Amino acid sequence: MDASKHQELERYEPDTALTRLIRIPVRIVVLVLVLPVRMVWDLLAAGWHAADRTLLRPLGRGLAWLADTLVLTPLSWLFTHVLTPLALAVTWLATALFIWPWIGLWRYVVVPVAKYGVAVPLVWLYANLLAPLGHGAAWLFTTLVVGPVVGLWRYALVPAARYGVIVPLVWLYGAVLTPLGRGTAWALDRVWQGTAWVLGGVWKGLAATGRGLGIAVTWLVMTLLVAPASWLYRRVLAPVGREIADAAEVAWRIAGYLSRAVGRGIAWLFRHLIGVPVAWAYRTVCTPLGHFVRDALWAPARRAALEAGRAARGALATARETVRQARRDAWRALVGGTAGARSGEPLGVPARTLGSTTTVPSAAQAPETSLLDEKLVKQG
């Protein structure tokens, strides 16, 4: 309750002896009742915040990552690489099998047949036969039916209705019914005024009697019921209720201070009994042990794994190249090819001269004789 509300209550309802008498006991009782509730509330709030920080948020992030990895990413890949191409193929196939034939049938069969087989003959029939026939029928109907009916209405029925019915009725209303109605209304008005005057006098007498009785009943109710109830509410119930509300507010604040102090004490005990030893063990034992494991075991194992991976990749690359070369040689052996382009056959090595000692490893020796010696042998 703010200061303005306190000032307003003090201005309209001053402090009384009853208020001063019940203030301190009420506040003590309310503090005793509110303190356990406030401590339980603070404990639940602290537990909820701790669970949210240490359990719910990491669990939510883990579930989100798991859902993204196991559900959303496969579904996205499936939708992008399987369902979308499949839908496009099905759409194209359905269009090619069902829509394009109907479009062609409509455009090149139904529309020409309807246009040149039905619409054009009907338009010609309407323009050259039905329209002239309709115009002639309309002229005959106007001449033989409409003209006589209009003449009969204009020159026979209208004058008979005007001078035989309407004019006599208007004269009867203006000369007989209107004066008779006005006289009847005047007579009824005089009767009503007299009746109203008599009833008004009777009602005034009854109202005077009822007003006195009502004043008496009202005075009795105000004196015997309203005044005591108002005094009881203003002098007893309102001060007691206001003090209980103020005591509850003050007790809630005091309980909050006490609960905060108890919580700080528990946190201090937890920090010095558990947190400090755990931190000391982490700094003096776990950290050096972790550094030793990282430098002495993990780093050499990681380097060995990297070297083994590089060797395995090199071996796989060599094996792939060998298999590719063998497949190429087998294909050339089956389908044929130029002798110089075959990788499995050695190229011809020129004859060595006396001044050349260079040889090619794993190559067959070239003949020592030259082409000129071979020609001479053939001619001899």
Order of alpha helices (4+ residues) and beta strands (2+ residues): alpha-alpha-alpha-alpha-alpha-alpha-alpha-alpha-alpha-alpha-alpha-alpha-alpha-alpha-alpha-alpha-alpha-alpha-alpha
